[in-house]
Amino acid sequence: MTQQQKTHRLAVSAMLTAVAAVLQFLEFSIPLVPSFIKLDFSDLPALLGTFSLGPVYGVAIQLVKNLLHLPFGSSAGVGELSNFILGAVFVFVAGAIYKHSKSRKSALVGSVAGAAAMALISIITNYFIVYPAYVVLYNLPLDAIVGMYEAILGGVSHVPTENALFNCLLVFNIPFTLAKGLLDTALCFLIYKPLSPLLHR
């Protein structure tokens, strides 16, 4: 790799990281999920980075994006940590599969696999990191959190297991996280080709 190529990769990484950091602030609530669950498109620049530069760059974009957001967050870094873990899983899986066989099909397969992996990992991050932090930081009882889910879909905490929080995450968070990853994938496929001359050299 020439010095010019290295410089170009760093410049593209910095640009994508800046866009991701801005998009992370543009979050909004959506219907059918509790209002504290927000949707943003900050994984999109990292996905573009993982396809154009490699999975390590995609993970790096996720890391720096969350470090930039850290001083402005309200969760003592817990939200940023969860966002980084989920986003890193998403783009690394997508990039690793694409790197093995660079084609449009492998990019699609990788993105879908990454979105599915992110959705599954979200159970772990929310159950063991995010919601316990809400209980401590905001003095918010776990029953109150579960109640926010039940206000949308009554009885959701009772099936399919005996663990109320796990049930809520299974019914709401996994589909939400998967849909978010698939939406980022769709947007990536729409804009990747027009941006390709800027991303590659």
Secondary structure as UniProt FT lines:
FT   HELIX           3..25
FT   STRAND          28..29
FT   TURN            31..32
FT   TURN            35..36
FT   STRAND          38..39
FT   HELIX           43..52
FT   HELIX           55..69
FT   HELIX           70..72
FT   TURN            76..77
FT   HELIX           78..100
FT   HELIX           104..125
FT   HELIX           126..130
FT   HELIX           131..137
FT   HELIX           142..152
FT   TURN            154..155
FT   HELIX           156..158
FT   HELIX           164..168
FT   HELIX           169..173
FT   HELIX           174..199
//
